[in-house]
């Protein structure tokens, strides 16, 4: 199972309205560290498939979203709860850091 890409801001806004908890990995094709994080995000999507949705977002194609949430460096993994940005984990981190960040919001 791999995390699906959010196509545009319209889809992103729809998720904010409908998904109680979801994760967005802000990435770009030219970003080296993003390539390290990508398989971890897919692992997160797999492990939490029944509890939270996990997505990827190409920032080159979605600059307005990056600006809205103040994403200045990538990889940046944003966790949204009830339509609000709850936490952002910036940088290439070990899997445990992403999973424990998400797990906090499942209670």
C-alpha positions as CSV (number, residue, x, y, z in Angstrom):
1,X,0.0,0.0,0.0
2,X,1.3,3.4,-0.9
3,X,0.2,6.9,0.1
4,X,-1.8,8.5,-2.6
5,X,-1.0,12.0,-4.0
6,X,-3.4,14.9,-3.3
7,X,-3.9,16.4,-6.8
8,X,-4.7,20.0,-5.9
9,X,-5.9,22.5,-3.3
10,X,-9.6,21.6,-4.0
11,X,-9.0,18.0,-3.1
12,X,-6.9,19.2,-0.1
13,X,-9.8,21.4,1.2
14,X,-12.3,18.5,0.7
15,X,-10.1,16.3,3.0
16,X,-9.9,19.0,5.6
17,X,-13.7,19.0,5.7
18,X,-14.3,15.3,5.6
19,X,-11.3,13.5,7.2
20,X,-11.1,13.5,11.1
21,X,-7.4,12.6,11.0
22,X,-5.0,12.6,8.1
23,X,-1.3,13.0,7.3
24,X,0.3,14.9,4.4
25,X,3.9,14.3,3.4
26,X,5.0,17.5,1.6
27,X,7.5,16.4,-1.0
28,X,9.1,17.3,-4.3
29,X,10.8,15.3,-7.0
30,X,14.1,17.2,-6.7
31,X,14.3,16.8,-2.9
32,X,16.8,14.1,-1.8
33,X,15.7,13.7,1.8
34,X,12.1,13.4,0.6
35,X,13.1,10.2,-1.2
36,X,14.3,8.7,2.1
37,X,11.0,9.6,3.8
38,X,8.7,8.4,1.0
39,X,8.9,4.6,1.9
40,X,8.3,5.5,5.6
41,X,5.2,7.4,4.7
42,X,4.0,4.4,2.7
43,X,4.7,2.2,5.7
44,X,2.6,4.7,7.8
45,X,-0.2,4.5,5.3
46,X,-0.1,0.7,5.6
47,X,0.1,0.5,9.4
48,X,-2.6,3.1,10.1
49,X,-4.8,2.3,7.2
50,X,-7.8,1.6,9.4
51,X,-7.3,4.7,11.6
52,X,-6.0,7.6,9.6
53,X,-5.6,8.5,5.9
54,X,-2.0,9.2,4.7
55,X,-1.2,11.3,1.6
56,X,1.6,12.9,-0.3
57,X,1.6,16.3,-1.8
58,X,3.9,17.5,-4.5
59,X,4.7,21.1,-3.4
60,X,5.9,22.2,-6.9
61,X,2.4,21.5,-8.1
62,X,0.7,22.9,-4.9
63,X,2.6,26.1,-3.9
64,X,-0.6,27.7,-2.4
65,X,-1.0,24.8,0.0
66,X,2.7,25.2,1.1
67,X,2.2,28.9,1.7
68,X,-1.0,28.4,3.6
69,X,0.6,26.2,6.1
70,X,4.0,27.9,6.2
71,X,6.0,25.0,4.8
72,X,9.4,26.4,4.2
73,X,11.6,23.3,4.1
74,X,10.8,19.7,3.0
75,X,10.3,16.9,3.7
76,X,7.5,18.2,6.0
77,X,4.9,15.8,7.3
78,X,1.8,17.6,8.5
79,X,-0.8,16.0,10.7
80,X,-4.4,17.4,10.5
81,X,-7.0,16.6,13.1
82,X,-10.6,17.8,12.7
83,X,-9.6,20.1,9.9
84,X,-6.8,21.9,11.9
85,X,-3.0,21.5,11.5
86,X,-2.1,19.7,14.7
87,X,1.7,19.1,14.1
88,X,4.4,19.3,11.5
89,X,7.4,17.0,11.6
90,X,10.2,18.6,9.5
91,X,13.2,16.7,8.0
92,X,14.2,13.1,7.3
93,X,13.3,11.4,10.6
94,X,13.2,7.8,11.6
95,X,9.9,6.0,11.2
96,X,9.2,5.9,14.9
97,X,9.1,9.7,15.0
98,X,6.3,9.9,12.4
99,X,4.4,7.0,13.9
100,X,4.5,8.3,17.4
101,X,3.5,11.8,16.2
102,X,0.4,10.3,14.5
103,X,-0.4,7.9,17.4
104,X,-0.8,10.9,19.8
105,X,-3.8,12.1,17.8
106,X,-5.6,8.7,17.7
107,X,-6.7,8.7,21.3
